[in-house]
Amino acid sequence: MAGKHKNGSYYKLLTRNMILTVIIVSFTPMILVIGILLYEFNIAYHEKTHAHLVELVQKHKQDIDTFLKEKLANIEFLAGSYSFDQLTEKNFLKLQLQELRAKYGDVFVDLGAVDENGNQIAYAGPYELQNVRYSESDWFRAAIENPYYISDVFMGLRGSPHFIITVRKQYRGDPHILRATIDFRAFNQLVENLRVGKTGYAFILNRKGEFQTRPPADRTLCKSCYGYFIERMEKSDPSVLIMNLTEPTGTENIYSVAGLKNGEWLLILKQETADAFSDISRMVRIGILIFCFGAAGILLMAFFLSRRMVRRVARADKEKETLNQQMIETGKLATVGELAAGIAHEINNPVAIMVEEAGWIGDLLEDEDLGESENQGEILRALSQIRTQGRRCKEITHKLLSFARKTDSTIKDVQINDLIREIVALSTQMAKYNKVTITTEFHPNLPYVMLSPSEMQQVMLNLINNAMDAMEKTGGTVHIATKLSQLEKEHIVITVEDDGPGIPEANLSRIFDPFFTTKPVGRGTGLGLSICYGIIQKMGGKIDVQSALGEGTRFRIWIPFQKSDRAVQETVSN
C-alpha cells in the first residue's frame, strides 16, 4: 500500500473508478427518463397528428360533399318544379340561371337542356353552345344512364376546366337531361384552402389518377401509390386512410386520403413528414440539449467530487500511516520507558550506597587528624564531588521512574498563587546567579484547585529552570502570571514567559517529546517538558508553547477547578 501511495497509481485508479461509477449511476436513469419521455411523446404526438389530420380531412370531405349535393339539389329542384317545355325555352332557362347566380353567386356558369340524342336543345350562359351535340361525350353517356350524375373535371368545348351536374327527366316518353356547369374556381377554392403546416396542401384525384382540382406546384407525386389509395378506399368506407410514402426524390410524405362522390374521387392531403412531426424533432433537440447540459454537469460533478473524495481518502490514509507510525514510536517509547525504569531502579541502589559511603568517608576523615597533609583538600573536594554527582544521579533516576511509572502523588486543595510564590522564592537565588529577574502578576482570589502540590511544583520548577537556562549567557526576565480563563470556563491560566533567545520553529512540534533536548550532553535528559506535559494532562488541563527566535518564549497552562464557596470567580478576558 505504501508503494501505491508513493507513486499515486492507486489513487489514479480509484479516481477513475469513482468517476466511471458516478457517470454510469447518473447517466443510466437520465438516459432512461429522457428516452421514455421522448418515446411516449412521439407516440402521443403521432396519435394527435393522425387524429388532427383525420378530423381535418373529414371536415373538408363533408364540406365538398355538401357543396356537390347542394348544387345537385338545386338542379333537381329546377327539373322537378318545371316542365321540360318550360326548361327548353331559352328566356325561361336564362331567367332560372339568373336566379341561381343571384342566390349562389358565380358557382353556376350555365344551364342547358339536352335530348335523348345528345343535342342541346336549350342553352343559357356566356358561351355559344346552342344546338351543340354531346352524344359522343363521356359525361352524356353516363348521365343518360343515371337519374343524377356529377362528371369529372374536363376541358370540353370551352377550353377551360369545369364539371357538369345533370338530372335525367322523362319528356314525351324519352329521357332528357337538365345540366348545369359548375365554376371550377369556386370548387377548386374549397380544396386549395385546405393547408396544413408549411408544406401541407390538398388536391382531388379521380379513379384514373387525373387531377380534379388545380394541379399542385409540386408535381413529383407518387403515381404508383394512387392505385393503392383507390384499392384501399371503398365506396362505403367513410374512414380516412393515413399512410407514409417516400417520393422518388427521397422525401418522405404523410398522406391523408378520403373518398368523395361515393368513392369516385379521392381527397388527398399531402404533407412532408418532417413538417408534420416538426414538434417531435424540436423536442428531440430540446432533449438532446438537456442531456448535454445534464451530461456536462454530471461529468463536472463526477470529476470534482471524485477528486475531492480521493483526496480525502489519501489524507485519511496518510493520517492512518502517521498514526501507525506514532503507535510504533509509542510502543518504542513504552519499551524504552520500561527499560529506563529498570535501569534507574538498578542504578539507584548502588548510587545511594556510593553517596552514603562518601559521607561515611567524610565523617572518618573528620575524626582522623591528617595534619598538614597536602592531599587533604583534594580528598575533601573529591568526596564533595562524589556526593554532588550522586545526588544528581538520584534526581535523574527519580525522573526516569516518574516518567515511566506515572506514580500518583497526594492530591489536596491548593492555592495556585501560594504554590507559585514558594517556587519563586526557591528559585530567586539561582535567578540572581544567572542575572535573571523573576516578576509575578497574580490574579486575586483564585479558587482552590484539587491537584498534587509536588507535581505542580515540579512543573513550575521545570519551566522556570528552562527559562533561566535559555538566558544564562545574556540574562533577562521571567514573568509569571495567573488569571481566570474566559474561553475555557472554570480554568485557571498560568503563564510563564521569558524574553530569551526563543525556540526555533522546527523544534516547537517536538518540544514535549520524551528525550528531546537542545542542551549540551550532560546538561539535560529531555524528560522535563514531557513529564510536565504528562502531569498537566493527568490533571485534565493542557499546556502549549509560543515562541519565535529573538522574541522569547511563552508557556501557558490551563488547570481546571471546581466552583466552591472558598473562592470568588471573576470573569476576565483570556
N, C-alpha and C positions, 0 to 999 in steps of 0.2 A: 504493500500500500504506500509506503514512503516513497518508493520509486515512482509510482504513478503520480503522487502529489508533486514530486520534484519536477517531472518533465511536463506535467499538465495534460497528458493524453487522456487520463482517466476523466478529468473534468470536461474536456472537449467532447468525449464520447457521451458523458452524462448530459451535457448541454444539448447535443444533437438529439439524443433520445427523448429528452423532455420537450424540445421544440416539435419533433415529429409527433409525439403523443398529444400535445396541445392542439396541433394542426388537425390531426385525424379526429380527435374528440370534438373539436369545434366545427370543422368543415362538414362532417357527416350529417349532423342534424340540419345545418344551414342548407346544404345541397338538397336534402330530402324535403325540407319545408318549401324551399323555392320551387323545386321540381314538382311537388304535389300541387302547390298553388297554381303554377303555370299550366299544369296538366288539367286541373279542374276548371281553370279559367278558359282554357282552349275548348274544352268540351262544352261548357256553358255558353261561350260566345258563338261556337258553331251552331248550337241549337237555337240561340237567339237570332243569329243571322238568317238561318234557314227559315225560322218562323216568320221573321220580318219579310223575307222575300216571298214566301208563300202568301202572306197576307196582302202584300203589295200587288202581286200578280193576280190574285183572286179578285181584288178590288177593281183593278183595271179590266180584267176579263169581264167582270159584271158590268162595268160601265160601257164597254164596247158592245157586249151582247145586248144590253138595254138600248143602246143607240140604234143598232140594227133592227131590233124588234120594234122599236118605236116608229122607225121610218117605214118598216113593212106594214105596221098597223095603220099608218097614215094612208098608204096606197090602198090597203084593204078597205079602209073606210070609204074612200072615193069609189072603189069598184062596187061596194055594196050599197052605197047611198044613191048612186045614179045609174041610169040605164046606159047601155053601151051606145044607144043612139045619141044620148046627150054627150057622152065622152068622146064620140067621134066628131063632134062639132068643134071646129078649130077655136072659135071665140070662147066657147064654154070651157074648153080644156085650158085655154090661156088664162081665163079667169080663175080656174082652180089652182093653177101654178102660182098665180099672183097671191092668192090667199095662203098657199103653203109657204111661199117665200116671206110673206108678211109675218107669218106666225113663227117660222123656224129659221128665218134668215136665208142665207145663200146655200144652205145644205142641199136643197133640191135645185138641180141645174135645168132639167127639162122634164116634160111628160110626153108620153106617146101611146097610141093605141095601135096594136098590131093584130092582123087577122091570122087565120089558121095557116096561111101560106107564107107567112113571114113578111107580108107587106105592111109598112107603117102607113095606116090609112088616116091617121090624125097625129099632129105634132104641135107642141107649144114649147118654145125655147129659143135660145140665141143662135142656133145653127140652122142651116138649110137642109133638113133631114126629112122633108115631106116626101112620101112615096118611096122611101129607102127600103130595099128588100133585105131582110135578115135571115132568110131561110137557111143560109149556109153557116150562120154564126153558131158557135157552141152554146152561147147563153140561150138562144132561141130554142134550140133542140131540147135543152134541159128544162126551160121554162114551160114549153108546151106539154111536157110530161108531168109537171108538178103543179099543185094548186098555188104554191108560193115558192119563190126562188130568189136567192141572192147570189149574184155571179161573183167570179173572181175579178180582181182588178185587171183591166186590159186597156190597150191604147185605142182600138176601134177606129172609126172613120174620122173622128175629130182630132186624132193625133196627140191626145193628152190622156194621162191615166185617169180612169174612172171605173165605177162598177154600177151594176144595174139591179134594181129591185123590181120584181114582177109579181102580178096577181092574175091568175087564169080565171076567165069568166065565160060562160056559155052565152053565145049570141046567135039567134036563129039556128040553133041546133049544132053550131060549130064552136070549137074553143077559140076564144080571143084573149089577147093579153093586154093588160094595162101596165105599162112600165114607167119607171122613174129613174133618172140618172142622179146619183149622189155625188156631191162635190168631193173630190179626192182630198183637197186641202183640209177641209173640216174633219174628215175622217182620219187623215194622217196626223192631225194635230193631237188627237186623243192618245196616239201611241208615242209621238215624239215628246210629249210632256212627261212621259214616264222615264225619269232619270234617277240613278242611284249612285251615290259617291262621286268620284271623279271620272270613272270610266264606264259606268253602267248605263246602258241605253236599251230600248226595246224596239222590236220590229215584228211584222207578221209575215208568215210564210203559208203557202197553200201546200197541199199534199205532193205537189210536183217540185217543191223546193223553190217556188217563184215568190219574189217579194210582193206582198200586198200593201206595203207601205213604202215610203221613200227609202231606197237602199242606204244603209249607214255609210259614213265616210270610210270606215274600215271594212273593206270587202274581203279581207283574209279570213273568211269564215270556214268552219269545218264542214265541208259539203257532205262528207261521209256520215256525219252524225245526224243529219236531218231524217234520213230513213229510220235511224234508231229512235228518234223522237216520235216519228209517226207510228212506229210499231208499238211504242210504249203508251201512246195516248189513245185510248179507246173513246169512242164517241160518247159513251155513257159514263166515262170516268171523269168525275169533277175534280180530281186531285191535281196538284201541281207537282211536276217532276223536277227535282233538284239534282244536278249532277255536275261533276268536274271533268273537263276535257281539255286536252292540250292541243293548241293550234299548230299548224305546220311551222309557224315562226318560232315555236318553242314557248310561247306564252300560255300559261295555264289560266283558263277562264272557268267561271261558275255560271251554269245555265239554269234558268228557271223557266219551265215550259208549261203552258196550259192550253187546252183546246178551246177554239172559238167556233161558232156557227156549226154546232153539233159535230165538232171534231174535224171539219173540213179545213179550218185554218188553225195555225199554231201561233199563239202569242209567246214570243221568246224574249226574255230579259237576259242580256249578256253583260257580265262584269268581270274584270280581271280579279282573280283570286287574291292577289296581293292587296288590291284595293279593298275588296270585301272584308278581308281579315287584317286590315292595317292596324287596328287596335291591338290585335294579338301580337303583331310584330313590335308595336310600341311597348306593350307590356313586357315582351321578351327583352327588349333593350333596357327597360327600367329594371327588370330582374337581374340582368347582367351587370348593370351599373351598381345596383345594391349589393350584388355578390362581390363585385370588385372592391367596393368600399369596405364591406364586411371582411373580405379576404385580407385587405391591407391592414385593417385593424387587428385581425386575428394574428397575422404574421408579426406585426409590431409587438403585440402583447406576448405572443409566444417567444419572440426573441428576447425582449427586455425582461419579461417575467422569468424565463428560464435562466437567463444570465444572472439575474438577481438572486434567484433561489440557489443556483450553483455556487455563487459567491458566498452565500450564507452557509451552504454545506461545506465549502472549502474552509471558511472561517471556523465552523464548528469542528471540522477535522483537525485544523491547526490547534485550536484550543484543546481538543482532546489529546493531541500529541504532547502539547505543553503540559497538560495536567498529568499525563502518563509520566513525562519526564520529571515533573515535580514530585510525583509519588515515588519514583525511583530514587530521586535525591532525598526525599523524606525518609525513605527506608534506609538509605545510606547514613543519613544523619542520626536516625534512631540507633542504627548499629554502632556508629561512632560514639553516640551518647552512652550506650551501654558499655562499650569498651572503655570510654573515658571514665565512667563511673567505677568500673572495676579497677582500672589503673590508679585512679585517685584514691580509692579505698586502700589499695595495696601500698601506695606511696605514703599515705597519710600516717600510717603507724610508724614506719622507720624514721620519717621526718620528725614526728613527735618525740621519738626516742633521742634523735640527734639533738633536738633543741633542749631536752631535759639534760642530756649528758653535757652539752655545752654549759648549761647553767651550773651543773654539778662541778665541772672542772673550774669554773669561775669561783665557786664557793671554796674549793680546795686551794686555789691559788691565793685567795684572800687569807686563808689560815696559815699558809706557808710564808715564811719570810725569805723572799728571793734576793733580798738585799738590793744591791745596785746592779742586778743582772741587766745587761744591755738588751736582752730579748724580752724583758717583761712587757714593755709597751706593745711590741709586735704580737706577743701572745694574747694580751688583752684585746687588741684590735681584731685579731682573728676570731676570738671567741664571740666578740660582739657581732662580727660579720656573719658568723655561723648562726647566731640567734636571729639576726635580721632576715637572712635568706630563708631560714627555716620557717619563720612566721609567714614570709611571702609565699613559700610553697604551700603552707597550710591554707592560706587565703585562696590560692589558685585551685587547690583540690576541693575546697569548700564550694567555690563557684561551679566547678565541674559537677560536683554532686548535686548542687541546687538545680543546675540546668538539666541534668539527666533524670533526676528523680522527681522533680517538681514537688518538693517537700512542702506540705502545708504548714503555715505558721499560725500563731494565735491571732484570732480576729476580735477586734473590740471597736468601740466608738472612738473615733479620732477626730480632733480638730486640726484640719489641714494647715491652717496658719501657724499654730503652735509647733507642729511637727517640722514645718519648713524653717521656722526660726531656730530650732535646735540644730538642724543640719547646717544652716548658715553659720551659726556660732562655732560649730566644729570645723568648718572649712575656712574661717576667716584668717587664721594664722597661715595656712597653706596659700591662700589667695594673696596675702601680703608678700610672701616669699616669691610668688610668681608675678608680682606687680599687677594684680588683678583686683578690681573693686567689685564687690557684690552689693547690688541695690535691690530693694524689695518694694512691692506695691501690693498690699493685701486688701482684699475686699472685707469690710467689717461684717461681723455676724454671719459668717459662713455656717451652714448646717454641719452637724457631725456626720461622719461617714464611717460605715462599717467596713473595716479592712485590717490588714496585718501591718502594724506600725513598722516592724523590722523590714518588711518587703518594700513599703513605701519609702523608708529611709534609704534602702539600697538603690531604688530607682533615682531618687533625688541626688544622692551622692555620685552615682554614675554620671548623671547629666552634668552636674557641676564640675566634677573632675575632668570629664571630656572637654568641657569648655575651657577650663584652665590649661589643660594640656595643649589645646589648639593655640592658646595665646601666650605660651611660655616664653617665646622669643620677643614678642612685641608688647605684651601686657594688654590690658583692655578692661572692659566692663561686662559683668554678667548681671542681667536684670531678671528677677524672678517676680511674677505677678500671679494673683489669683482673682477669680471673678465667677459669677454665675452665668451659665450659658443661656442665651435666649433661643437659639436654634435647636440645640439639644436640650429639651426640657429635663429638669431635675438632674442636671450635671454641673459639676464644678470644673472650671477650666484652669489648669496650671500652665503657665508659660515660662520657659527657661530660654532666654535669648542672650546671645553674645555678639560682639562686634569684631570677631576674629576674622581669619582669612576665608572662611566659608568652606563648603564641601563641593568638589567637582560634581557636575550633573550626572556623569557616568556612574558615580558611586552612590547616588541617592537611592536607587532602586535596590541596592544590596546592603544598605547600612544596618538593617535589622537581621541580616543573615548570620547564623552562628559561625564563629571562627573568622569572620571577615573583619580585617583591621588594616588601617593605613599607617599604624605606628611602627617604628623600627622593631626589629626582632628583639624580644626580651622586654619590650615596653608594654605590650598588650596581648591579650589572649583572643580577642574578637568575640568574647562571650558577654560583655557588659550590656550592650544595647539589645542583644537577642534575649537576655534574661529580663531586661526591663520590659520588652515587648510582651513576653510571656506573662509577667506579673500583671501588667495592665489589662491584658486580655482576660486573665483569670478573674480580675475584679469586675469584669463586664464593661470596661471602658475601652478607650482607644488612644493611640498615640500617633502623631505624624511629625514630619520634619519639613521645614522650608529653608532653603539655603541657596546662596549664589556666591561665586568666587569674588572675594573682596568686599562682600556686603554682610558677612556674618551668618549665623545660623540660629534658627528658632525652632524649639521643640514645644509641641502643645500636647497636653494630656487632658482627656475628658474622664472624670471619675463620677459614676452615678451615686446618687444619695436618695434616701427615703425621707419624706416630709416628717417632721417631728415638732413637738412643742418646744424643743430646746433651741430652735433656730428660726430666724425670720428670713424668709426668702424675698429677695428684691429682684425685679426684672431689669437686667442690664443687657445692653447690646453686645452680641458676640463679636 
